[in-house]
Amino acid sequence: MHILWGVLIILAGLFLMICGSLKSDFVIYRLLVARSKILWGKHVYRFHQITGVIVIIFGVLVALNII
């Protein structure tokens, strides 16, 4: 079960990282950008890229049953 949750967390991190890099216009991502822009302003895409990497690392740790 840890592998399933780890892979799902990794996919969420990839979604954040890729959409942040491409400055995507996907509906769900636009909602995330609108909420994050309040705090991060013009750096919102960089924030999502960094957060995506952190979430991917966390997903790998969950998949390996370390956490």
Protein Blocks (a to p, Z undefined) as FASTA:
>chain_A
ZZmmmmmmmmmmmmmmmmmmnopabfklmmmmmmmmmmnmmmlmmmmmmmmmmmmmmmmm
mmnomZZ
